Amino acid sequence: MRLLYTIWCAICLIVLYIVLFPFQFVFLQRDSWKPIAHKINSIWGMLFFVGIGIPVRIDRRFRPDPDRTYVFCANHFSYLDIAVMGVVVKNYYAFVGKSDVKHIPLLGYMFAKLHVQVDRSQPNSRAYSLAKSIRTLASGRSIMIFPEGGIKAPEPPQMVPFKDGAFTMAIQQQVPIVPVSLLNNYQILPDKSPVRFHWHPLRAVIHPPIETKGMTSDDIERLKEETYKIINAELMSGKKVVA
């Protein structure tokens, strides 16, 4: 039964994206149109969760201002997280992620045009992606990042330590950090072989922002620790909850 559900989830994911991609392709051709292309990603995510019968329950303790710029930081335990963030966060943002996505047909094209790629095989890639992220923030567009640096936690929901990049860019541009706890994506789509989807209502929390005005590079460690504690406290409080 779980295999059949997984097949259905894969069909929904692929078919919906193929149907929506021609519209997205058009809106990716000009920078002024890209917010619409981004919105199509959100529609894709929403339709996907409706199609697979998973309700999305978001505890919005903070509602981000669409006219403000933020750095959204979330835990990362599942490949489902990327699709989920498009549903959870309504702001126009650039996602910072691995360049491996560029090899996926259609999705790779969208990612290269809309987001910030990190090629870990290239020694200068991290510096390049950080500089591009800072330019993105300076232009008034938010950034969405997984500060763990990938799916690295051996025992979710316990996160691995955060990297500095998200906090460096937030302080440099003096924009708030918005912590996001993705509570049970790792239960819905675990990072294990064989790949299997499990039915659970999806749960996420958008926390109040951490302001960075007046902070300097000396505050990176403190900001990183505060963000980690906020996300982690929610993960730990909900880890025994069976959705």
C-alpha positions, 0 to 999 in steps of 0.5 A: 500500500505504501508503495502505491501511495509513493507512486501516486505521489511521484505521479502528482509531483511530475505531472503537475510540474509538467503542466505548469512549466510552460507558464513558468517558462514564459515568466522566467524570461524577464526579471520583472516577471520572475515573481510570477514564476515564483508564485507558480512554484507555490501553486505547484506545491499547494496542488501537490499536497492537495493531490496526495491528500496531505493537509498543511498545518502552519502555525504562523506566529509571525506573518512576514511583510511582503514588502520587507526583506528577510533571511528565512532559515529552516531545518532540513531533513527531507527532500520534501522541504524545498516544495514545502517552503514554497507553501509555507513562505509567501514572500518572493525569495531566492532559495540557496541550494546545491547546483545538482538540481540543474541536472533535473529536466525542467526543474533544473532550468527553473532553479538556475533562472530563479535561485542561487546555486552552490556547486560544492565541487568548486572551491570558490562556489561558497564565496560566489553564492554568498556574494550573490545572496548578498546582492539579492538581499540588497535588491530587496528580495528575500533569501531562503536557506537551510543553514545546516548546509544540506540533509546531514542530520543522522537522527532527525529531528536533532539538527547538525550545527549551522554554518555561518553563511545565512547569518553573515549575509543577514548581518551585512545587509541588516535584515531580520532572520526568520526561523522556520521549524519544519516539524515532520517532513522527515516522517512524510518523506524520510531520507532513506532507501527505498524512497517511500512517502508516508501519510501525515498532516504536514506541520510547520511553524513560522517564528517571530523574526530576530532583528539584526540592526546594529549587529556586526560580524562579532555577533554571527555566533550569537545570532546563529546560536539563537536561531538554532535554539528557536528552531530546535526547541520546537522540533524537540517539543514536537518530536513525540507527537504522531501526526 
